[in-house]
Amino acid sequence: MTLCIVGNEGVLVTQIDLSYVLLGWQPKLQNGKALRDKYGDAVGYRYSEAEDCGIFWSNDPKIPIMKMVRDTGLELWSECIDRNLKLTEKLRGGPPSTE
């Protein structure tokens, strides 16, 4: 998204990346510390230990948040849910039946 602000001293135009990812608890994430250790201030986040999840975004226009997540070997919340559903179905002998 491009933000344009017109004021008395001129015009400010900047590019803003509104992408973010939701990450659930995982040992490798260390409540966000793993991304902060690797990327420093280039990553922004809010992590809730009470909810065991967080929202993460990139502060660096050259490194998208998805690249940070993939390069760190982390799993998106949606991927974790899909993996757990498949495992549950396997343990139950298949998907739920309507019969």
C-alpha positions as CSV (number, residue, x, y, z in Angstrom):
1,M,0.0,0.0,0.0
2,T,1.3,3.5,-0.8
3,L,0.6,6.2,1.8
4,C,0.6,9.8,0.7
5,I,0.5,12.7,3.2
6,V,0.2,16.3,2.0
7,G,1.2,19.0,4.5
8,N,2.5,22.5,4.7
9,E,6.1,21.4,4.2
10,G,5.5,19.2,1.2
11,V,4.4,15.7,0.3
12,L,5.5,12.5,2.0
13,V,5.1,9.3,0.1
14,T,6.0,5.9,1.5
15,Q,5.4,2.2,0.8
16,I,3.8,0.2,3.6
17,D,3.7,-3.6,3.7
18,L,0.5,-4.7,5.4
19,S,1.3,-8.4,5.2
20,Y,1.4,-10.3,8.5
21,V,1.4,-13.9,9.7
22,L,-0.2,-15.6,12.7
23,L,2.1,-18.2,14.4
24,G,1.0,-20.5,17.1
25,W,3.3,-21.8,19.8
26,Q,6.2,-24.0,18.6
27,P,9.4,-24.8,20.3
28,K,11.5,-23.3,17.5
29,L,9.7,-19.9,17.7
30,Q,10.6,-19.3,21.4
31,N,7.7,-16.9,21.8
32,G,9.1,-14.7,18.9
33,K,12.7,-14.6,20.2
34,A,13.9,-16.8,17.2
35,L,12.8,-14.3,14.6
36,R,14.1,-11.3,16.7
37,D,17.5,-13.0,17.2
38,K,17.8,-13.7,13.4
39,Y,16.3,-10.4,12.0
40,G,16.5,-7.9,14.8
41,D,14.4,-4.8,14.3
42,A,13.5,-6.0,10.8
43,V,10.8,-8.1,12.3
44,G,7.9,-6.8,14.4
45,Y,5.5,-8.8,16.5
46,R,3.2,-9.1,19.4
47,Y,3.2,-12.5,21.2
48,S,0.7,-13.5,23.9
49,E,1.9,-16.3,26.2
50,A,-1.6,-16.5,27.6
51,E,-2.9,-17.3,24.0
52,D,0.3,-19.2,22.9
53,C,0.2,-17.3,19.6
54,G,1.3,-14.1,18.0
55,I,1.1,-11.8,15.0
56,F,4.3,-11.1,13.1
57,W,5.2,-8.6,10.4
58,S,8.3,-7.3,8.5
59,N,9.7,-3.8,9.1
60,D,12.1,-4.3,6.2
61,P,10.7,-3.8,2.7
62,K,13.4,-6.0,1.2
63,I,12.5,-9.1,3.4
64,P,8.8,-10.2,3.4
65,I,7.5,-11.8,6.6
66,M,6.9,-15.1,4.8
67,K,10.5,-15.3,3.8
68,M,11.5,-14.7,7.4
69,V,9.1,-17.5,8.6
70,R,10.3,-19.9,5.9
71,D,14.0,-19.2,6.4
72,T,13.6,-19.8,10.1
73,G,11.8,-23.1,9.5
74,L,8.6,-22.1,11.3
75,E,5.1,-23.4,10.7
76,L,2.1,-21.1,10.0
77,W,-0.9,-21.5,12.3
78,S,-3.0,-22.7,9.3
79,E,-0.4,-25.4,8.5
80,C,-0.4,-26.6,12.1
81,I,-4.2,-26.9,12.1
82,D,-4.2,-28.8,8.8
83,R,-1.4,-31.1,10.1
84,N,-3.3,-31.8,13.4
85,L,-6.6,-32.4,11.5
86,K,-4.9,-35.0,9.3
87,L,-3.3,-36.7,12.3
88,T,-6.6,-36.8,14.1
89,E,-8.4,-38.3,11.1
90,K,-5.6,-40.9,10.8
91,L,-5.9,-41.9,14.4
92,R,-9.7,-42.1,14.2
93,G,-9.5,-44.3,11.0
94,G,-10.7,-41.6,8.6
95,P,-12.8,-38.5,8.4
96,P,-15.9,-38.1,10.5
97,S,-19.0,-39.9,9.1
98,T,-22.5,-38.4,8.8
99,E,-24.0,-41.8,9.4
